Amino acid sequence: MREIEIIKKGEGENYNYSQDHCFVKLSSKSTNGELCFVEDTLKPGFYLGRHHHKIMTEVFYFLEGEVELIFDDKTIVCLPGDTVTVPPNVWHAAKCVKGGKMLSIFKNGQFDLYLQKLSQMSDSDFADKNLMQEVNAQFDIYEG
């Protein structure tokens, strides 16, 4: 990045999925893949299944609601103002029953490009387990 980047409230690449609504506030394209920053509004009933990353570190800062981060050995209830950092190779899942909002920082990850890829896929693509495994691995996401 060589210039100041300003992305105002309600702006940024916009991905509105069935479970959450994301605005990319800093693209990994601007940081040579080193950082990505996403504002994520979790819709009621949000659930992200168990997964881990081999390279990527995730940092979550919770703004609204109550979000459960589920690890193999414990579950953490996250409230507004809490920050949780998940290093590589830590299995985790997330659940938000009533809806919430968080900021997510992805270090050494291109999560924004993953969101872009998902937005271009069809229902039949999502149903193809082998294709989804390939796409996830391309973006350092391993389910299990």
C-alpha positions, 0 to 999 in steps of 0.5 A: 500500500502506498496511499492512504485508504479510507473506507467509510461506514457502510462501504467496502466490498459487500458480501451479504450471505444467508448467515452474515453480512461482511464489508471488507475494510482492508483488502489483502490485495492492498497488503501483499496478502499480509492483512485483511480486515472485515466488519462482519454482522452475524445474523441470528442463528449464525453458525460456523463449523469447526475448522482451523488454518495452517498459516492464518492468524485470526483476531476477533473484536466483538462490537455487538451481541454475544458470540460463542467461540468453541474450541476443543477444550473450552467454549468462550462467550464473547461480549462487546469489547472482548478480543480473541486471537486464534493462532494457526492450527487451533480448531475452532467454531463460532455460534451467535444465536441472537445476532451480533457484530464483530471486526475480524483481522486475518494475518497472512490470510486472504479471507476477502478473496475467499469471500469474493470466490464464494460470491461467484459460486452456485448452489451446485458448487456449494453442494460439491464437497470435493470442490468446496474442500479445494476452495477452502484449502486454497484459502487456508481453511480446513474443516473437520 
